[in-house]
Amino acid sequence: MAKKLHPSIKMMKMIFFSSPRSVIFLLLSAMLLFGHAPSSPAQVHYLSNGSPWNRKTEAGPDAEVGGWYYNLGITGIRVQLMADAPRHLPVKYVFADSPAGGKIHPDDTIIGVNQQSFQTEHKNGYGMDKFGADGPILEFAIALESCQAKSGQGMLPITLVRRGKTEEVVLDVGQEYGTYAQSFPFDCPKTERIRHQLYQYLVDHQGEDGSWGIPPQDTFAPLALLASGEKPHLEAVKKNVQMHARTTSAEDDSWLINWRYMAAAIVMSEYYLATEEKWVLKELEEVYAFLISSQYINMDQINEKVKETHPHAYPKDEIDSHGGWGHNPGFEGYGPISMLTAQGALAFALMHRCGIDVDPARHQAAYNFLQRSAGTNGYIWYKDQPAGENDWADMGRTGTSAIAHQLSPYQDDVYRQRAHLQAKVIGQHPQSFPDTHGSPIMGMGYTAVGANVAPGYLRQLMEANRWWFTLAQCHDGSFYYQPNRDNAGYGTDSRIAATAVTAFIFSIPKGNLYLTGKQASDHY
């Protein structure tokens, strides 16, 4: 079970998410002034070898930073979390052209905001007892957004220690963005302002070949631009779809390939459903043929080396792993996994809507795999067995399964019931949202769209992670890939991935994709 929040932090969250912005400063300051409940020892789930802090990206604006640190929003500050400094934020880097440039310096240690020291120790990392951002990270996020409200005047007082002396520095972060609405991301002017900036960022950073880098970006960047409903962005989407078409075929022996084909199937399907451009259907037929060939169906497909290299993963019977997809076709290594299998079920559902003749037995085999993966609470585990009847952790698999079931072409109500159960468990346990296995960016996108299948759960997810969207926004308007358990994709570019998934999530309320609730056959 996840540990309960300290009363002070719980109160902070209630104030942050429910109170009018005009009284946030008063309530927060009073709460901190009059004390807080004793905190448990700091929990920072990072590795003794220096990971993730010692990881670097060699591309994009963060190549100069020298490590994978937490971004403190539009201030331009990067910090590290340390278990032995549980109420401090050691500064590791400051962007020269940011509000903190020339005012905050590496080796400074931030110890408070708004004339108050940080009150709660870190709780941040991977695990049910560590998910979330309680402590200085959350307190800083609250202060940063609050100062951008009309009552905050755009000024952020920061208390720090510099060369052994305590000082206060006031940053002018401005009020250009304001604060997120209580209905965030729905009916939210700040969300809309940011969304349009992110669309342009994606257009400006698309590769000449139409790609944004790797499958997560080549899923959520084109889907975000397609979801915009704006014709000027359609050219960038079409370039990406053409890239998918050029790089896929009915037969392919590339490595780690199923991720790329799932991205192609989903993006190309949504594009066809929006435009009805006939040339796309032939390309979809090829992708479908490949996905059929790469789905694990019988034991003849097992790589002979599996018994030697992964003896514990070797299927125990014909049902074990049946109907799933792994990193590569058939059964190699540890075999099919839920994240790819859920994408396969989703791809088949979208392809069916495009008019592709999807084999219902193959489609049902994928759904059966996911059902074997689910606990009684709907949470989807890594492979086709539940982690525990009511356990939970990262929700990317669960969200992907939820939208795959919601879009099932079959009439049985059980598919929609499973989708709602999975959306519910996401809403009940939103803390793991930005920290998922494999590609956290992919996990975030699918968690959000899965929560959206049932009213209210996306709101719960977003409210619990308002801190992430506040801190991940950079001073240049892009969004940053914050440290987490895994770094899949971080090294290629720390901004495009997070910008793409944020643009996609912020586009969900528009409802312009089948993934996000589109019903009518509206076309460009």
Secondary structure, DSSP 8 states (H G I E B T S, - for coil): ------HHHHHHHHHHHHS-GGGHHHHHHHHHHT--------EE---TT-TTTT----SSTTTTT-S--EE-GGG-EEE---TTSTT-EEEEEE-TTSTTTTTS-TT-EEEEETTEE--S--EESSSTTT-S-BTHHHHHHHHHHHTTSTTTTTEEEEEEEETTEEEEEEEE--SSS----TTTTTT-HHHHHHHHHHHHHHHHT--TTS--SSTTHHHHHHHHHHHTT-HHHHHHHHHHHHHHHHT--S----SS-HHHHHHHHHHHHHHHHHH--THHHHHHHHHHHHHHHHS--SGGGB-TTHHHH-GGGS-SSSSTTTT-B-SSSSB-TT--BHHHHHHHHHHHHHHHHHT----HHHHHHHHHHHHHHB-TT--B-SSSS-S-TT-----HHHHHHHHHHHT-SS--THHHHHHHHHHHHHHH-GGGTT--SS-HHHHHHHHHHHHTTSTTHHHHHHHHTHHHHHHHB-TTS-B-----S--TTTTT-TTHHHHHHHHHHHHGGG--SGGGT--S----
